Amino acid sequence: MDTNDNNMKKVHSASLVVKLEGDNSVDAGTLINMLTQYMIITERANIIMGDGAYKTDVKIKALDKGSFEINFEVITSWIQNLITKENITFAGEVVCGIASVFNLYKHFKGNRVTKEEATKQITIQNAEKIVNVYLDPTVNESMRKVFETAMDDESIEGVTVIANNEET
């Protein structure tokens, strides 16, 4: 493929692991509902954090033995008009942003808060965009559904989110 082709896509990925603590199995309906909500959250985070400049796909990697873990691979791609540090690191930013949104949701126990209250809880780069993701009504509804689904399944004892090998 010609490297000067303006339509050539560059791809970068980052890892988000959602660990359902408890049994070594989970109800298929629970898993499907949670996967749907994670896809919605990732899509909204991409739109809010990347202003629609990126295409984001969520792929499920093969499961490891042991705890029931779902390893999402967030893949971002962009048209090769500009190769910048921002383009290369965007997938990692989305994954860290989603993990931060989970932390905010847990911290505030799903309650609505002001932008100022949420911003005080974030000390990382892109705090304003992460807060915007957290306050997005679609993301908030999906987060509620993720935790509600997990709580309704007796086999799930907890949910842990691991972004780029850092547990939250």
Beta strands, then each sheet from edge to edge (+ up, - down):
strand 1: 9-22
strand 2: 55-60
strand 3: 69-79
strand 4: 156-163
strand 5: 166-167
sheet 1: 2+ 3- 1+ 4- 5+
end
